[in-house]
Amino acid sequence: MRALFLIEDSLWSGSARVFAAAARGLAARGYQVTAVCQPETAVEQRFASLGIDVVPVDLTGYWRTAARRLHHVLEDRFMEVIFVHGEREALVAAAATRIADRGAVVRRVKVGETLTMHWRAKLGGRLAATGFVFPSEQELRAAPPLPPRALGAVRAEVGVDVQSYETVKPVQRGTIGASGNDVRLIACVYDPTARGRIATVFRTIGLLAPRHPDLRVALLGPGSDDEGLRMHAAALGITPMISYLGDREDRLSILRAADLGWVVASSDDAAYGFLDLMALRVPVLAERSDTAQRYVADGIGGILLPPGDAPTTAAMVTGFLGDEERRVAMGAAAHNRVARAFTERAMIDAFAQVTEAARDRSKWVT
């Protein structure tokens, strides 16, 4: 039972984290697991730090060249199944299986995204038997018809192990620019797709600042230390209220220290933003969307906000900041929801199911 996880991106992300969780879970069940990623990247470092077998491979350039490099790993490790995300990854993996004359491909769709079947995916489907993993029924229903020779599809909802959060200690607030007994801290989960949504956050903070001078916002996630964000905050006069933390390995400790969490990221980054905060008993703020509604029970474990409406958002946040009892109750409700509906075990079960189906050699393309 041998599975390989292929990650082309150099930056750590929610999608890479899904594969890391699945890899560790399968390894714990006796699977031989390997991750292939770009050399000398954050992804390589994170996978290695988790104890996962990592093989750095240059995946840039022409897809045929990348496939030839990858096929050596398939042969050396006798891999049977390759997990991928995007169309190019799927094509590279499929071509590698054809060269190595072994293996199948499983393509995972990210949270909130729609499966695409352009020329790379179609060609990959002819080169290798391909299965599909969808994070929910929503993405599965939105998908185009699967190829006739597809191995089928399974649902693997993103999940976490709530018990693992119990040992997370809060960061010292002073180290992230939020010292003071009266400070209220909002941890904002960001990714590079969130420039429009962070503008609403900044405008909201600008409206709240006169009456809440002790409010602080910690931006964390890839791209959250971008100079453009600093300039935007400066233009609104809220620079002293914002900390730009970037992509931090102590992310969970920062979230634990927050009074509120505000998720502006999208896709898998948003999913983990919601789940991390909820598992840590931190109530959640987010603009209303299909993804937010999937994870956050509005008015129970958090508050869903009108998109792009800073004045209304400011009024809603004001009441929330001043009601500690309500925040504690919502945090507890959010924790219970994660423990019940979004477990890591269920996600790993689904990955194991599709791995078993994909390693059936009678279905491989030869």
Short mmCIF file of the C-alpha atoms (twelve columns), coordinates in Angstrom:
data_MODEL
# 
_entry.id   MODEL 
# 
loop_
_atom_site.group_PDB 
_atom_site.id 
_atom_site.type_symbol 
_atom_site.label_atom_id 
_atom_site.label_alt_id 
_atom_site.label_comp_id 
_atom_site.label_asym_id 
_atom_site.label_seq_id 
_atom_site.Cartn_x 
_atom_site.Cartn_y 
_atom_site.Cartn_z 
_atom_site.pdbx_PDB_model_num 
ATOM 1   C CA . MET A 1   0.000   0.000  0.000   1 
ATOM 2   C CA . ARG A 2   2.026   2.911  -1.342  1 
ATOM 3   C CA . ALA A 3   0.765   6.468  -1.814  1 
ATOM 4   C CA . LEU A 4   2.546   9.554  -3.098  1 
ATOM 5   C CA . PHE A 5   1.406   13.144 -2.533  1 
ATOM 6   C CA . LEU A 6   2.498   15.602 -5.226  1 
ATOM 7   C CA . ILE A 7   2.664   19.336 -4.373  1 
ATOM 8   C CA . GLU A 8   3.937   21.825 -6.956  1 
ATOM 9   C CA . ASP A 9   3.352   24.997 -4.915  1 
ATOM 10  C CA . SER A 10  6.312   26.379 -3.004  1 
ATOM 11  C CA . LEU A 11  4.209   28.127 -0.324  1 
ATOM 12  C CA . TRP A 12  2.555   26.315 2.550   1 
ATOM 13  C CA . SER A 13  -1.235  26.384 2.217   1 
ATOM 14  C CA . GLY A 14  -4.426  24.756 3.382   1 
ATOM 15  C CA . SER A 15  -4.256  22.407 0.394   1 
ATOM 16  C CA . ALA A 16  -0.752  21.256 1.343   1 
ATOM 17  C CA . ARG A 17  -1.988  20.832 4.907   1 
ATOM 18  C CA . VAL A 18  -4.798  18.525 3.736   1 
ATOM 19  C CA . PHE A 19  -2.223  16.323 2.016   1 
ATOM 20  C CA . ALA A 20  0.059   16.410 5.057   1 
ATOM 21  C CA . ALA A 21  -2.780  15.305 7.344   1 
ATOM 22  C CA . ALA A 22  -3.798  12.557 4.918   1 
ATOM 23  C CA . ALA A 23  -0.187  11.393 4.530   1 
ATOM 24  C CA . ARG A 24  0.362   11.159 8.277   1 
ATOM 25  C CA . GLY A 25  -2.969  9.433  8.765   1 
ATOM 26  C CA . LEU A 26  -2.297  6.828  6.084   1 
ATOM 27  C CA . ALA A 27  1.233   6.250  7.399   1 
ATOM 28  C CA . ALA A 28  -0.201  5.592  10.861  1 
ATOM 29  C CA . ARG A 29  -2.372  2.891  9.280   1 
ATOM 30  C CA . GLY A 30  0.586   1.100  7.724   1 
ATOM 31  C CA . TYR A 31  0.733   2.713  4.289   1 
ATOM 32  C CA . GLN A 32  4.082   3.598  2.756   1 
ATOM 33  C CA . VAL A 33  3.761   7.327  2.129   1 
ATOM 34  C CA . THR A 34  6.000   9.752  0.236   1 
ATOM 35  C CA . ALA A 35  5.631   13.445 -0.573  1 
ATOM 36  C CA . VAL A 36  7.166   14.987 -3.686  1 
ATOM 37  C CA . CYS A 37  7.573   18.753 -3.704  1 
ATOM 38  C CA . GLN A 38  9.788   21.514 -5.007  1 
ATOM 39  C CA . PRO A 39  13.257  21.567 -3.400  1 
ATOM 40  C CA . GLU A 40  14.178  24.113 -0.739  1 
ATOM 41  C CA . THR A 41  10.633  25.363 -0.177  1 
ATOM 42  C CA . ALA A 42  8.376   25.894 2.822   1 
ATOM 43  C CA . VAL A 43  6.362   22.863 1.731   1 
ATOM 44  C CA . GLU A 44  9.415   20.592 1.764   1 
ATOM 45  C CA . GLN A 45  10.410  21.869 5.204   1 
ATOM 46  C CA . ARG A 46  6.938   21.434 6.706   1 
ATOM 47  C CA . PHE A 47  6.466   17.900 5.386   1 
ATOM 48  C CA . ALA A 48  9.907   16.873 6.610   1 
ATOM 49  C CA . SER A 49  9.235   18.383 10.051  1 
ATOM 50  C CA . LEU A 50  6.120   16.205 10.295  1 
ATOM 51  C CA . GLY A 51  8.192   13.060 9.807   1 
ATOM 52  C CA . ILE A 52  6.913   12.386 6.289   1 
ATOM 53  C CA . ASP A 53  9.277   10.862 3.714   1 
ATOM 54  C CA . VAL A 54  10.022  13.740 1.321   1 
ATOM 55  C CA . VAL A 55  11.668  13.573 -2.098  1 
ATOM 56  C CA . PRO A 56  12.454  17.014 -3.552  1 
ATOM 57  C CA . VAL A 57  11.959  17.106 -7.321  1 
ATOM 58  C CA . ASP A 58  12.176  20.053 -9.697  1 
ATOM 59  C CA . LEU A 59  8.666   20.127 -11.152 1 
ATOM 60  C CA . THR A 60  9.046   23.361 -13.117 1 
ATOM 61  C CA . GLY A 61  9.262   23.712 -16.873 1 
ATOM 62  C CA . TYR A 62  7.686   21.545 -19.538 1 
ATOM 63  C CA . TRP A 63  5.261   18.977 -18.141 1 
ATOM 64  C CA . ARG A 64  6.918   16.083 -19.984 1 
ATOM 65  C CA . THR A 65  10.252  16.935 -18.370 1 
ATOM 66  C CA . ALA A 66  8.663   17.095 -14.922 1 
ATOM 67  C CA . ALA A 67  6.981   13.732 -15.559 1 
ATOM 68  C CA . ARG A 68  10.292  12.092 -16.449 1 
ATOM 69  C CA . ARG A 69  11.785  13.338 -13.189 1 
ATOM 70  C CA . LEU A 70  8.783   12.132 -11.202 1 
ATOM 71  C CA . HIS A 71  8.739   8.672  -12.754 1 
ATOM 72  C CA . HIS A 72  12.093  7.879  -11.128 1 
ATOM 73  C CA . VAL A 73  10.437  8.311  -7.720  1 
ATOM 74  C CA . LEU A 74  7.587   6.007  -8.747  1 
ATOM 75  C CA . GLU A 75  10.052  3.318  -9.744  1 
ATOM 76  C CA . ASP A 76  12.339  3.751  -6.735  1 
ATOM 77  C CA . ARG A 77  9.469   3.744  -4.223  1 
ATOM 78  C CA . PHE A 78  7.153   1.324  -6.135  1 
ATOM 79  C CA . MET A 79  4.320   3.830  -5.784  1 
ATOM 80  C CA . GLU A 80  0.769   2.787  -6.618  1 
ATOM 81  C CA . VAL A 81  -1.294  5.965  -6.172  1 
ATOM 82  C CA . ILE A 82  -0.433  9.642  -6.731  1 
ATOM 83  C CA . PHE A 83  -2.565  12.359 -5.103  1 
ATOM 84  C CA . VAL A 84  -2.655  15.753 -6.835  1 
ATOM 85  C CA . HIS A 85  -4.702  18.957 -6.930  1 
ATOM 86  C CA . GLY A 86  -4.427  20.957 -10.154 1 
ATOM 87  C CA . GLU A 87  -4.678  19.960 -13.803 1 
ATOM 88  C CA . ARG A 88  -0.956  20.327 -14.458 1 
ATOM 89  C CA . GLU A 89  -0.102  18.173 -11.452 1 
ATOM 90  C CA . ALA A 90  -2.596  15.587 -12.712 1 
ATOM 91  C CA . LEU A 91  -1.015  15.540 -16.167 1 
ATOM 92  C CA . VAL A 92  2.537   15.304 -14.804 1 
ATOM 93  C CA . ALA A 93  1.493   12.465 -12.497 1 
ATOM 94  C CA . ALA A 94  -0.396  10.623 -15.233 1 
ATOM 95  C CA . ALA A 95  2.517   10.872 -17.657 1 
ATOM 96  C CA . ALA A 96  4.883   9.616  -14.958 1 
ATOM 97  C CA . THR A 97  2.692   6.559  -14.352 1 
ATOM 98  C CA . ARG A 98  2.674   5.838  -18.076 1 
ATOM 99  C CA . ILE A 99  6.477   6.051  -18.269 1 
ATOM 100 C CA . ALA A 100 6.871   3.887  -15.153 1 
ATOM 101 C CA . ASP A 101 4.118   1.521  -16.319 1 
ATOM 102 C CA . ARG A 102 2.527   1.549  -12.881 1 
ATOM 103 C CA . GLY A 103 0.116   3.552  -10.751 1 
ATOM 104 C CA . ALA A 104 -3.081  5.565  -10.787 1 
ATOM 105 C CA . VAL A 105 -3.841  9.228  -10.104 1 
ATOM 106 C CA . VAL A 106 -6.309  10.711 -7.615  1 
ATOM 107 C CA . ARG A 107 -7.190  14.363 -8.047  1 
ATOM 108 C CA . ARG A 108 -8.566  16.347 -5.108  1 
ATOM 109 C CA . VAL A 109 -10.831 19.367 -5.592  1 
ATOM 110 C CA . LYS A 110 -10.253 22.241 -3.173  1 
ATOM 111 C CA . VAL A 111 -12.967 23.595 -0.882  1 
ATOM 112 C CA . GLY A 112 -15.332 25.921 -2.713  1 
ATOM 113 C CA . GLU A 113 -13.785 25.315 -6.130  1 
ATOM 114 C CA . THR A 114 -15.172 23.563 -9.198  1 
ATOM 115 C CA . LEU A 115 -13.484 20.628 -10.904 1 
ATOM 116 C CA . THR A 116 -12.123 21.691 -14.274 1 
ATOM 117 C CA . MET A 117 -11.589 19.313 -17.177 1 
ATOM 118 C CA . HIS A 118 -9.523  21.221 -19.721 1 
ATOM 119 C CA . TRP A 119 -7.005  19.693 -22.108 1 
ATOM 120 C CA . ARG A 120 -4.440  18.786 -19.445 1 
ATOM 121 C CA . ALA A 121 -7.011  16.928 -17.369 1 
ATOM 122 C CA . LYS A 122 -8.449  15.175 -20.416 1 
ATOM 123 C CA . LEU A 123 -5.028  14.077 -21.631 1 
ATOM 124 C CA . GLY A 124 -4.093  12.931 -18.133 1 
ATOM 125 C CA . GLY A 125 -7.295  10.903 -17.965 1 
ATOM 126 C CA . ARG A 126 -6.244  9.032  -21.101 1 
ATOM 127 C CA . LEU A 127 -2.754  8.363  -19.769 1 
ATOM 128 C CA . ALA A 128 -3.706  7.064  -16.313 1 
ATOM 129 C CA . ALA A 129 -6.672  5.739  -14.390 1 
ATOM 130 C CA . THR A 130 -7.928  8.719  -12.378 1 
ATOM 131 C CA . GLY A 131 -10.080 8.987  -9.283  1 
ATOM 132 C CA . PHE A 132 -11.487 12.098 -7.629  1 
ATOM 133 C CA . VAL A 133 -11.820 13.433 -4.091  1 
ATOM 134 C CA . PHE A 134 -14.382 16.136 -3.334  1 
ATOM 135 C CA . PRO A 135 -14.525 18.047 -0.027  1 
ATOM 136 C CA . SER A 136 -18.332 18.032 0.080   1 
ATOM 137 C CA . GLU A 137 -21.480 17.213 -1.856  1 
ATOM 138 C CA . GLN A 138 -21.533 20.840 -3.018  1 
ATOM 139 C CA . GLU A 139 -18.333 20.495 -5.067  1 
ATOM 140 C CA . LEU A 140 -19.382 17.054 -6.286  1 
ATOM 141 C CA . ARG A 141 -22.726 18.346 -7.590  1 
ATOM 142 C CA . ALA A 142 -21.011 21.274 -9.327  1 
ATOM 143 C CA . ALA A 143 -18.521 19.026 -11.138 1 
ATOM 144 C CA . PRO A 144 -18.804 18.300 -14.855 1 
ATOM 145 C CA . PRO A 145 -19.343 14.684 -15.916 1 
ATOM 146 C CA . LEU A 146 -16.372 12.552 -14.926 1 
ATOM 147 C CA . PRO A 147 -14.392 10.770 -17.655 1 
ATOM 148 C CA . PRO A 148 -15.821 7.378  -18.694 1 
ATOM 149 C CA . ARG A 149 -12.743 5.561  -17.378 1 
ATOM 150 C CA . ALA A 150 -12.672 7.446  -14.054 1 
ATOM 151 C CA . LEU A 151 -12.165 5.359  -10.922 1 
ATOM 152 C CA . GLY A 152 -15.079 7.146  -9.270  1 
ATOM 153 C CA . ALA A 153 -15.327 9.795  -6.580  1 
ATOM 154 C CA . VAL A 154 -15.353 9.971  -2.800  1 
ATOM 155 C CA . ARG A 155 -16.168 12.784 -0.392  1 
ATOM 156 C CA . ALA A 156 -13.461 13.789 2.081   1 
ATOM 157 C CA . GLU A 157 -14.594 16.738 4.201   1 
ATOM 158 C CA . VAL A 158 -11.669 18.712 5.624   1 
ATOM 159 C CA . GLY A 159 -11.378 17.808 9.295   1 
ATOM 160 C CA . VAL A 160 -9.175  18.212 12.346  1 
ATOM 161 C CA . ASP A 161 -8.344  16.307 15.516  1 
ATOM 162 C CA . VAL A 162 -9.856  18.501 18.239  1 
ATOM 163 C CA . GLN A 163 -7.915  16.699 20.968  1 
ATOM 164 C CA . SER A 164 -4.623  17.906 19.515  1 
ATOM 165 C CA . TYR A 165 -5.622  21.523 20.197  1 
ATOM 166 C CA . GLU A 166 -5.947  21.052 23.957  1 
ATOM 167 C CA . THR A 167 -2.194  21.447 24.481  1 
ATOM 168 C CA . VAL A 168 -1.892  24.650 22.424  1 
ATOM 169 C CA . LYS A 169 -0.754  27.553 24.606  1 
ATOM 170 C CA . PRO A 170 -1.521  31.187 23.717  1 
ATOM 171 C CA . VAL A 171 1.312   33.349 22.476  1 
ATOM 172 C CA . GLN A 172 2.364   36.256 24.682  1 
ATOM 173 C CA . ARG A 173 0.285   39.087 23.258  1 
ATOM 174 C CA . GLY A 174 3.058   41.598 23.683  1 
ATOM 175 C CA . THR A 175 5.137   39.743 21.099  1 
ATOM 176 C CA . ILE A 176 2.504   40.408 18.420  1 
ATOM 177 C CA . GLY A 177 1.769   44.039 19.259  1 
ATOM 178 C CA . ALA A 178 -1.274  43.451 21.462  1 
ATOM 179 C CA . SER A 179 -0.073  44.102 25.010  1 
ATOM 180 C CA . GLY A 180 -2.356  45.624 27.638  1 
ATOM 181 C CA . ASN A 181 -5.022  44.352 30.016  1 
ATOM 182 C CA . ASP A 182 -7.885  46.043 28.170  1 
ATOM 183 C CA . VAL A 183 -6.836  45.041 24.662  1 
ATOM 184 C CA . ARG A 184 -9.284  43.075 22.524  1 
ATOM 185 C CA . LEU A 185 -7.453  41.002 19.914  1 
ATOM 186 C CA . ILE A 186 -8.878  39.874 16.582  1 
ATOM 187 C CA . ALA A 187 -6.817  37.253 14.740  1 
ATOM 188 C CA . CYS A 188 -7.429  37.592 11.008  1 
ATOM 189 C CA . VAL A 189 -6.695  34.550 8.815   1 
ATOM 190 C CA . TYR A 190 -5.446  35.825 5.463   1 
ATOM 191 C CA . ASP A 191 -4.269  34.434 2.133   1 
ATOM 192 C CA . PRO A 192 -3.257  36.099 -1.151  1 
ATOM 193 C CA . THR A 193 -6.828  35.908 -2.524  1 
ATOM 194 C CA . ALA A 194 -8.204  38.095 0.280   1 
ATOM 195 C CA . ARG A 195 -7.230  41.613 -0.831  1 
ATOM 196 C CA . GLY A 196 -10.841 42.644 -1.411  1 
ATOM 197 C CA . ARG A 197 -12.128 41.140 1.828   1 
ATOM 198 C CA . ILE A 198 -9.309  42.590 3.934   1 
ATOM 199 C CA . ALA A 199 -10.328 46.033 2.673   1 
ATOM 200 C CA . THR A 200 -13.657 45.572 4.459   1 
ATOM 201 C CA . VAL A 201 -11.817 44.522 7.620   1 
ATOM 202 C CA . PHE A 202 -9.640  47.645 7.489   1 
ATOM 203 C CA . ARG A 203 -12.606 49.953 6.885   1 
ATOM 204 C CA . THR A 204 -14.428 48.290 9.782   1 
ATOM 205 C CA . ILE A 205 -11.458 48.800 12.111  1 
ATOM 206 C CA . GLY A 206 -11.282 52.428 10.998  1 
ATOM 207 C CA . LEU A 207 -14.912 52.899 12.021  1 
ATOM 208 C CA . LEU A 208 -14.371 51.133 15.357  1 
ATOM 209 C CA . ALA A 209 -11.108 52.876 16.263  1 
ATOM 210 C CA . PRO A 210 -12.531 56.057 17.859  1 
ATOM 211 C CA . ARG A 211 -14.631 54.106 20.372  1 
ATOM 212 C CA . HIS A 212 -12.322 51.083 20.712  1 
ATOM 213 C CA . PRO A 213 -8.743  52.420 20.870  1 
ATOM 214 C CA . ASP A 214 -7.591  49.189 22.553  1 
ATOM 215 C CA . LEU A 215 -8.682  47.008 19.627  1 
ATOM 216 C CA . ARG A 216 -5.861  45.177 17.831  1 
ATOM 217 C CA . VAL A 217 -5.803  42.996 14.713  1 
ATOM 218 C CA . ALA A 218 -3.170  40.329 14.051  1 
ATOM 219 C CA . LEU A 219 -2.978  39.427 10.360  1 
ATOM 220 C CA . LEU A 220 -1.507  36.005 9.724   1 
ATOM 221 C CA . GLY A 221 -1.141  33.743 6.748   1 
ATOM 222 C CA . PRO A 222 0.748   33.833 3.434   1 
ATOM 223 C CA . GLY A 223 1.011   37.386 2.128   1 
ATOM 224 C CA . SER A 224 -0.245  39.031 5.318   1 
ATOM 225 C CA . ASP A 225 3.002   40.996 5.700   1 
ATOM 226 C CA . ASP A 226 2.697   42.542 2.230   1 
ATOM 227 C CA . GLU A 227 3.735   46.184 1.909   1 
ATOM 228 C CA . GLY A 228 0.502   46.989 0.082   1 
ATOM 229 C CA . LEU A 229 -1.501  46.059 3.166   1 
ATOM 230 C CA . ARG A 230 0.628   48.361 5.307   1 
ATOM 231 C CA . MET A 231 0.028   51.246 2.906   1 
ATOM 232 C CA . HIS A 232 -3.715  50.591 2.918   1 
ATOM 233 C CA . ALA A 233 -3.845  50.611 6.722   1 
ATOM 234 C CA . ALA A 234 -1.743  53.776 6.859   1 
ATOM 235 C CA . ALA A 235 -4.148  55.544 4.509   1 
ATOM 236 C CA . LEU A 236 -6.982  54.755 6.932   1 
ATOM 237 C CA . GLY A 237 -4.980  55.835 9.974   1 
ATOM 238 C CA . ILE A 238 -5.086  52.429 11.676  1 
ATOM 239 C CA . THR A 239 -1.416  51.421 11.438  1 
ATOM 240 C CA . PRO A 240 -0.896  51.151 15.240  1 
ATOM 241 C CA . MET A 241 -3.818  48.726 15.480  1 
ATOM 242 C CA . ILE A 242 -2.553  46.176 12.937  1 
ATOM 243 C CA . SER A 243 0.216   43.567 13.232  1 
ATOM 244 C CA . TYR A 244 1.472   41.956 10.019  1 
ATOM 245 C CA . LEU A 245 2.689   38.513 11.023  1 
ATOM 246 C CA . GLY A 246 3.090   36.643 7.748   1 
ATOM 247 C CA . ASP A 247 2.996   32.848 7.607   1 
ATOM 248 C CA . ARG A 248 3.909   31.720 11.118  1 
ATOM 249 C CA . GLU A 249 4.583   28.228 12.444  1 
ATOM 250 C CA . ASP A 250 3.072   29.310 15.794  1 
ATOM 251 C CA . ARG A 251 -0.202  30.117 14.040  1 
ATOM 252 C CA . LEU A 252 -2.304  28.094 16.479  1 
ATOM 253 C CA . SER A 253 -0.801  29.851 19.497  1 
ATOM 254 C CA . ILE A 254 -1.698  33.208 17.945  1 
ATOM 255 C CA . LEU A 255 -5.255  32.071 17.287  1 
ATOM 256 C CA . ARG A 256 -5.515  30.761 20.854  1 
ATOM 257 C CA . ALA A 257 -4.613  34.223 22.188  1 
ATOM 258 C CA . ALA A 258 -7.412  35.957 20.261  1 
ATOM 259 C CA . ASP A 259 -10.786 37.123 21.545  1 
ATOM 260 C CA . LEU A 260 -12.250 36.785 18.054  1 
ATOM 261 C CA . GLY A 261 -11.175 35.204 14.788  1 
ATOM 262 C CA . TRP A 262 -11.926 36.770 11.419  1 
ATOM 263 C CA . VAL A 263 -11.457 34.570 8.350   1 
ATOM 264 C CA . VAL A 264 -10.876 36.374 5.054   1 
ATOM 265 C CA . ALA A 265 -8.954  33.554 3.332   1 
ATOM 266 C CA . SER A 266 -10.615 31.350 0.726   1 
ATOM 267 C CA . SER A 267 -10.782 27.693 -0.270  1 
ATOM 268 C CA . ASP A 268 -8.757  25.239 1.866   1 
ATOM 269 C CA . ASP A 269 -7.087  28.106 3.736   1 
ATOM 270 C CA . ALA A 270 -10.523 29.315 4.799   1 
ATOM 271 C CA . ALA A 271 -11.595 25.811 5.815   1 
ATOM 272 C CA . TYR A 272 -8.633  25.420 8.143   1 
ATOM 273 C CA . GLY A 273 -9.079  28.983 9.381   1 
ATOM 274 C CA . PHE A 274 -12.610 28.161 10.489  1 
ATOM 275 C CA . LEU A 275 -11.743 24.756 11.929  1 
ATOM 276 C CA . ASP A 276 -8.654  25.935 13.821  1 
ATOM 277 C CA . LEU A 277 -10.522 28.793 15.472  1 
ATOM 278 C CA . MET A 278 -13.524 26.647 16.299  1 
ATOM 279 C CA . ALA A 279 -11.383 23.848 17.733  1 
ATOM 280 C CA . LEU A 280 -9.632  26.458 19.906  1 
ATOM 281 C CA . ARG A 281 -13.008 27.756 21.152  1 
ATOM 282 C CA . VAL A 282 -12.540 31.141 19.494  1 
ATOM 283 C CA . PRO A 283 -15.768 32.555 17.983  1 
ATOM 284 C CA . VAL A 284 -15.580 33.291 14.267  1 
ATOM 285 C CA . LEU A 285 -16.381 36.271 12.072  1 
ATOM 286 C CA . ALA A 286 -16.581 35.904 8.292   1 
ATOM 287 C CA . GLU A 287 -18.392 37.356 5.330   1 
ATOM 288 C CA . ARG A 288 -21.406 35.261 4.430   1 
ATOM 289 C CA . SER A 289 -20.550 32.778 1.671   1 
ATOM 290 C CA . ASP A 290 -21.239 29.162 0.783   1 
ATOM 291 C CA . THR A 291 -17.957 28.110 2.377   1 
ATOM 292 C CA . ALA A 292 -18.513 30.120 5.562   1 
ATOM 293 C CA . GLN A 293 -22.041 28.766 5.936   1 
ATOM 294 C CA . ARG A 294 -20.732 25.214 5.650   1 
ATOM 295 C CA . TYR A 295 -18.515 25.566 8.708   1 
ATOM 296 C CA . VAL A 296 -19.986 28.344 10.852  1 
ATOM 297 C CA . ALA A 297 -23.415 28.054 12.453  1 
ATOM 298 C CA . ASP A 298 -24.486 31.704 12.251  1 
ATOM 299 C CA . GLY A 299 -25.350 33.141 15.652  1 
ATOM 300 C CA . ILE A 300 -24.266 29.941 17.406  1 
ATOM 301 C CA . GLY A 301 -20.544 29.427 16.781  1 
ATOM 302 C CA . GLY A 302 -19.858 32.773 15.168  1 
ATOM 303 C CA . ILE A 303 -21.343 35.599 13.142  1 
ATOM 304 C CA . LEU A 304 -21.656 35.771 9.360   1 
ATOM 305 C CA . LEU A 305 -21.339 39.321 8.062   1 
ATOM 306 C CA . PRO A 306 -22.805 41.109 5.021   1 
ATOM 307 C CA . PRO A 307 -20.155 41.102 2.270   1 
ATOM 308 C CA . GLY A 308 -18.439 44.427 1.705   1 
ATOM 309 C CA . ASP A 309 -20.612 46.348 4.198   1 
ATOM 310 C CA . ALA A 310 -18.226 47.966 6.684   1 
ATOM 311 C CA . PRO A 311 -20.780 50.131 8.593   1 
ATOM 312 C CA . THR A 312 -23.103 47.190 9.295   1 
ATOM 313 C CA . THR A 313 -20.144 44.967 10.124  1 
ATOM 314 C CA . ALA A 314 -18.798 47.570 12.573  1 
ATOM 315 C CA . ALA A 315 -22.137 47.697 14.375  1 
ATOM 316 C CA . MET A 316 -22.268 43.895 14.650  1 
ATOM 317 C CA . VAL A 317 -18.677 43.612 15.866  1 
ATOM 318 C CA . THR A 318 -19.161 46.362 18.468  1 
ATOM 319 C CA . GLY A 319 -21.848 44.386 20.259  1 
ATOM 320 C CA . PHE A 320 -19.786 41.223 20.093  1 
ATOM 321 C CA . LEU A 321 -16.635 42.813 21.513  1 
ATOM 322 C CA . GLY A 322 -18.456 43.979 24.621  1 
ATOM 323 C CA . ASP A 323 -20.175 40.691 25.449  1 
ATOM 324 C CA . GLU A 324 -17.609 38.259 26.845  1 
ATOM 325 C CA . GLU A 325 -20.241 35.788 28.034  1 
ATOM 326 C CA . ARG A 326 -21.628 35.516 24.509  1 
ATOM 327 C CA . ARG A 327 -18.155 35.036 23.039  1 
ATOM 328 C CA . VAL A 328 -17.381 32.218 25.472  1 
ATOM 329 C CA . ALA A 329 -20.695 30.491 24.729  1 
ATOM 330 C CA . MET A 330 -20.151 30.748 20.976  1 
ATOM 331 C CA . GLY A 331 -16.611 29.422 21.293  1 
ATOM 332 C CA . ALA A 332 -17.859 26.376 23.180  1 
ATOM 333 C CA . ALA A 333 -20.595 25.758 20.608  1 
ATOM 334 C CA . ALA A 334 -18.086 26.055 17.767  1 
ATOM 335 C CA . HIS A 335 -15.784 23.527 19.448  1 
ATOM 336 C CA . ASN A 336 -18.629 21.044 19.813  1 
ATOM 337 C CA . ARG A 337 -19.555 21.438 16.139  1 
ATOM 338 C CA . VAL A 338 -16.020 20.659 14.976  1 
ATOM 339 C CA . ALA A 339 -15.761 17.623 17.250  1 
ATOM 340 C CA . ARG A 340 -19.031 16.285 15.882  1 
ATOM 341 C CA . ALA A 341 -19.034 17.167 12.179  1 
ATOM 342 C CA . PHE A 342 -15.456 17.799 10.970  1 
ATOM 343 C CA . THR A 343 -13.160 15.056 12.213  1 
ATOM 344 C CA . GLU A 344 -9.756  14.282 10.777  1 
ATOM 345 C CA . ARG A 345 -10.452 10.565 11.157  1 
ATOM 346 C CA . ALA A 346 -13.350 10.773 8.698   1 
ATOM 347 C CA . MET A 347 -11.166 12.635 6.203   1 
ATOM 348 C CA . ILE A 348 -8.421  10.020 6.452   1 
ATOM 349 C CA . ASP A 349 -10.990 7.223  6.104   1 
ATOM 350 C CA . ALA A 350 -12.018 8.726  2.759   1 
ATOM 351 C CA . PHE A 351 -8.409  8.974  1.565   1 
ATOM 352 C CA . ALA A 352 -7.857  5.337  2.553   1 
ATOM 353 C CA . GLN A 353 -10.995 4.331  0.652   1 
ATOM 354 C CA . VAL A 354 -9.932  6.010  -2.576  1 
ATOM 355 C CA . THR A 355 -6.374  4.699  -2.198  1 
ATOM 356 C CA . GLU A 356 -7.646  1.134  -2.009  1 
ATOM 357 C CA . ALA A 357 -9.771  1.663  -5.118  1 
ATOM 358 C CA . ALA A 358 -6.962  3.330  -7.069  1 
ATOM 359 C CA . ARG A 359 -4.349  0.667  -6.324  1 
ATOM 360 C CA . ASP A 360 -6.454  -1.982 -8.084  1 
ATOM 361 C CA . ARG A 361 -4.032  -2.908 -10.865 1 
ATOM 362 C CA . SER A 362 -6.795  -4.276 -13.070 1 
ATOM 363 C CA . LYS A 363 -7.998  -0.683 -13.559 1 
ATOM 364 C CA . TRP A 364 -4.646  0.862  -14.392 1 
ATOM 365 C CA . VAL A 365 -4.120  2.153  -17.925 1 
ATOM 366 C CA . THR A 366 -1.515  0.058  -19.731 1 
# 
